[in-house]
Amino acid sequence: MCRNIKTLFNFAPPVTKDEVQAASLQFVRKITGFNKPSKANEDAFLTAVEEIADVSSRLLLSLDTTAPPKNREEEAAKAKARAAERFGD
């Protein structure tokens, strides 16, 4: 599950709200063990996703770096190459 959480800081173009939301959802799924919560836990699950997305957005906006922004396509290609080496694809 957690492999879907990607680094979101210092990219050009900047991170989107959807990307932060997706990472937050994956985080909550990982720590709860739920892919989809029961009706009894749905409100708590969705509230946690929203709160984590809010905190993550604030964190990303508050960070500072002198490094040049990373290129999304280049980083995706590097990740694909690492996966191919690791899993033999």
Secondary structure as the mmCIF struct_conf table of DSSP 4:
data_model
#
loop_
_struct_conf.conf_type_id
_struct_conf.id
_struct_conf.beg_label_comp_id
_struct_conf.beg_label_asym_id
_struct_conf.beg_label_seq_id
_struct_conf.end_label_comp_id
_struct_conf.end_label_asym_id
_struct_conf.end_label_seq_id
HELX_RH_3T_P HELX_RH_3T_P1 CYS A 2 ASN A 4
BEND BEND1 PHE A 9 ASN A 10
STRN STRN1 PHE A 11 ALA A 12
BEND BEND2 PRO A 13 PRO A 13
HELX_LH_PP_P HELX_LH_PP_P1 PRO A 14 THR A 16
HELX_RH_AL_P HELX_RH_AL_P1 LYS A 17 THR A 32
BEND BEND3 ASN A 35 LYS A 36
HELX_RH_AL_P HELX_RH_AL_P2 LYS A 39 SER A 62
BEND BEND4 THR A 66 ALA A 67
HELX_LH_PP_P HELX_LH_PP_P2 PRO A 68 PRO A 69
STRN STRN2 LYS A 70 ASN A 71
HELX_RH_AL_P HELX_RH_AL_P3 ARG A 72 PHE A 87
TURN_TY1_P TURN_TY1_P1 GLY A 88 GLY A 88
#
